[in-house]
Amino acid sequence: MEKLIAKNPTAYHNYSIESTLEAGIVLSGTEIKSIRNGKINLKDTYVNIKDGEIFVYGMHISPYEFGNIYNKDPLRTRKLLLNRREIDRLYGMIKQKGVSLVPTKMYFKGNLVKLEIGIGKGKKLYDKREDMAKKDAQMKIQRALKNQ
């Protein structure tokens, strides 16, 4: 059973996500408590591979209120847990032009925190406008059907 913690609001707006991958994440105890309280922001996060390991950057986890000296830096770099074959496959993908790794959502799977990574290509401005126009048209259709 999955319980959604946070979504990245800009992931699907700025990137066309082709596939996703589930990864574990290394966190401290006070960070887990803060996440359980919903004090997390995925807005400006990105994933990168460095020295054969995969890390997430820019993820803001607010300090736990009662954590005092055990609190970590809210914007620190956090390691993701994937096996070697998955990391090598992702490394090959991001070497292609325009392919990026973007965290799309974070959720609990049982007692474990998982991060879903989207493999996507950056959208151009006209693609974003086109998607917004489609979404707007779909909302108008839904409104019209609801009013009848």
Contacts in CASP RR format, 6 or more apart in sequence:
PFRMAT RR
TARGET T0000
AUTHOR 0000-0000-0000
METHOD contacts of the structure
MODEL  1
MEKLIAKNPTAYHNYSIESTLEAGIVLSGTEIKSIRNGKINLKDTYVNIK
DGEIFVYGMHISPYEFGNIYNKDPLRTRKLLLNRREIDRLYGMIKQKGVS
LVPTKMYFKGNLVKLEIGIGKGKKLYDKREDMAKKDAQMKIQRALKNQ
1 109 0 8 1.000
1 110 0 8 1.000
2 107 0 8 1.000
2 108 0 8 1.000
2 109 0 8 1.000
2 114 0 8 1.000
3 107 0 8 1.000
3 108 0 8 1.000
3 110 0 8 1.000
4 105 0 8 1.000
4 106 0 8 1.000
4 107 0 8 1.000
5 35 0 8 1.000
5 38 0 8 1.000
5 40 0 8 1.000
5 105 0 8 1.000
5 106 0 8 1.000
5 107 0 8 1.000
5 108 0 8 1.000
5 113 0 8 1.000
6 38 0 8 1.000
6 40 0 8 1.000
6 41 0 8 1.000
6 42 0 8 1.000
6 105 0 8 1.000
6 106 0 8 1.000
7 42 0 8 1.000
7 104 0 8 1.000
7 105 0 8 1.000
8 42 0 8 1.000
8 43 0 8 1.000
8 45 0 8 1.000
8 102 0 8 1.000
8 103 0 8 1.000
8 104 0 8 1.000
8 105 0 8 1.000
9 42 0 8 1.000
9 43 0 8 1.000
10 43 0 8 1.000
10 44 0 8 1.000
11 17 0 8 1.000
11 42 0 8 1.000
11 102 0 8 1.000
11 103 0 8 1.000
11 104 0 8 1.000
11 118 0 8 1.000
12 104 0 8 1.000
13 123 0 8 1.000
13 128 0 8 1.000
13 131 0 8 1.000
14 102 0 8 1.000
14 122 0 8 1.000
14 123 0 8 1.000
14 128 0 8 1.000
15 100 0 8 1.000
15 102 0 8 1.000
15 118 0 8 1.000
15 120 0 8 1.000
15 121 0 8 1.000
15 122 0 8 1.000
15 123 0 8 1.000
16 120 0 8 1.000
16 121 0 8 1.000
16 122 0 8 1.000
16 123 0 8 1.000
16 127 0 8 1.000
17 102 0 8 1.000
17 104 0 8 1.000
17 118 0 8 1.000
17 119 0 8 1.000
17 120 0 8 1.000
18 118 0 8 1.000
18 119 0 8 1.000
18 120 0 8 1.000
18 121 0 8 1.000
19 118 0 8 1.000
19 119 0 8 1.000
19 120 0 8 1.000
20 104 0 8 1.000
20 116 0 8 1.000
20 117 0 8 1.000
20 118 0 8 1.000
20 119 0 8 1.000
21 82 0 8 1.000
21 86 0 8 1.000
21 90 0 8 1.000
21 116 0 8 1.000
21 117 0 8 1.000
21 118 0 8 1.000
21 119 0 8 1.000
22 109 0 8 1.000
22 114 0 8 1.000
22 115 0 8 1.000
22 116 0 8 1.000
22 117 0 8 1.000
23 54 0 8 1.000
23 80 0 8 1.000
23 81 0 8 1.000
23 82 0 8 1.000
23 114 0 8 1.000
23 115 0 8 1.000
23 116 0 8 1.000
23 117 0 8 1.000
24 80 0 8 1.000
24 81 0 8 1.000
24 82 0 8 1.000
24 112 0 8 1.000
24 113 0 8 1.000
24 114 0 8 1.000
24 115 0 8 1.000
25 56 0 8 1.000
25 78 0 8 1.000
25 79 0 8 1.000
25 80 0 8 1.000
25 81 0 8 1.000
25 106 0 8 1.000
25 113 0 8 1.000
25 114 0 8 1.000
25 115 0 8 1.000
26 78 0 8 1.000
26 79 0 8 1.000
26 80 0 8 1.000
26 81 0 8 1.000
27 35 0 8 1.000
27 61 0 8 1.000
27 78 0 8 1.000
27 113 0 8 1.000
28 70 0 8 1.000
28 72 0 8 1.000
29 70 0 8 1.000
30 63 0 8 1.000
30 64 0 8 1.000
30 67 0 8 1.000
30 70 0 8 1.000
30 71 0 8 1.000
30 72 0 8 1.000
31 61 0 8 1.000
31 64 0 8 1.000
31 72 0 8 1.000
32 113 0 8 1.000
33 64 0 8 1.000
33 67 0 8 1.000
34 40 0 8 1.000
34 61 0 8 1.000
34 62 0 8 1.000
34 63 0 8 1.000
34 64 0 8 1.000
35 61 0 8 1.000
35 106 0 8 1.000
35 113 0 8 1.000
37 64 0 8 1.000
39 61 0 8 1.000
39 62 0 8 1.000
39 64 0 8 1.000
40 59 0 8 1.000
40 60 0 8 1.000
40 61 0 8 1.000
40 62 0 8 1.000
40 106 0 8 1.000
41 59 0 8 1.000
41 60 0 8 1.000
42 59 0 8 1.000
42 103 0 8 1.000
42 105 0 8 1.000
42 106 0 8 1.000
43 60 0 8 1.000
44 58 0 8 1.000
45 56 0 8 1.000
45 57 0 8 1.000
45 58 0 8 1.000
45 59 0 8 1.000
45 102 0 8 1.000
45 103 0 8 1.000
46 56 0 8 1.000
46 57 0 8 1.000
46 58 0 8 1.000
46 100 0 8 1.000
46 101 0 8 1.000
46 102 0 8 1.000
46 103 0 8 1.000
47 54 0 8 1.000
47 55 0 8 1.000
47 56 0 8 1.000
47 57 0 8 1.000
47 80 0 8 1.000
47 101 0 8 1.000
47 102 0 8 1.000
47 103 0 8 1.000
47 117 0 8 1.000
48 54 0 8 1.000
48 55 0 8 1.000
48 57 0 8 1.000
48 101 0 8 1.000
49 55 0 8 1.000
49 87 0 8 1.000
49 90 0 8 1.000
49 91 0 8 1.000
49 94 0 8 1.000
49 101 0 8 1.000
52 87 0 8 1.000
52 91 0 8 1.000
53 79 0 8 1.000
53 87 0 8 1.000
54 79 0 8 1.000
54 80 0 8 1.000
54 82 0 8 1.000
54 87 0 8 1.000
54 90 0 8 1.000
54 101 0 8 1.000
55 77 0 8 1.000
55 78 0 8 1.000
55 79 0 8 1.000
55 80 0 8 1.000
56 77 0 8 1.000
56 78 0 8 1.000
56 80 0 8 1.000
56 103 0 8 1.000
56 115 0 8 1.000
57 77 0 8 1.000
58 75 0 8 1.000
58 77 0 8 1.000
59 75 0 8 1.000
59 78 0 8 1.000
59 103 0 8 1.000
60 74 0 8 1.000
60 75 0 8 1.000
61 72 0 8 1.000
61 74 0 8 1.000
62 74 0 8 1.000
63 71 0 8 1.000
63 72 0 8 1.000
63 74 0 8 1.000
64 70 0 8 1.000
64 71 0 8 1.000
80 115 0 8 1.000
80 117 0 8 1.000
82 90 0 8 1.000
90 101 0 8 1.000
90 117 0 8 1.000
90 119 0 8 1.000
93 99 0 8 1.000
93 119 0 8 1.000
94 100 0 8 1.000
94 101 0 8 1.000
98 121 0 8 1.000
98 122 0 8 1.000
99 119 0 8 1.000
99 120 0 8 1.000
99 121 0 8 1.000
100 119 0 8 1.000
100 120 0 8 1.000
100 121 0 8 1.000
100 122 0 8 1.000
101 117 0 8 1.000
101 118 0 8 1.000
101 119 0 8 1.000
101 120 0 8 1.000
102 117 0 8 1.000
102 118 0 8 1.000
102 120 0 8 1.000
103 115 0 8 1.000
103 116 0 8 1.000
103 117 0 8 1.000
103 118 0 8 1.000
104 116 0 8 1.000
104 117 0 8 1.000
104 118 0 8 1.000
105 115 0 8 1.000
105 116 0 8 1.000
106 113 0 8 1.000
106 114 0 8 1.000
106 115 0 8 1.000
106 116 0 8 1.000
107 113 0 8 1.000
107 114 0 8 1.000
107 116 0 8 1.000
108 114 0 8 1.000
123 131 0 8 1.000
END
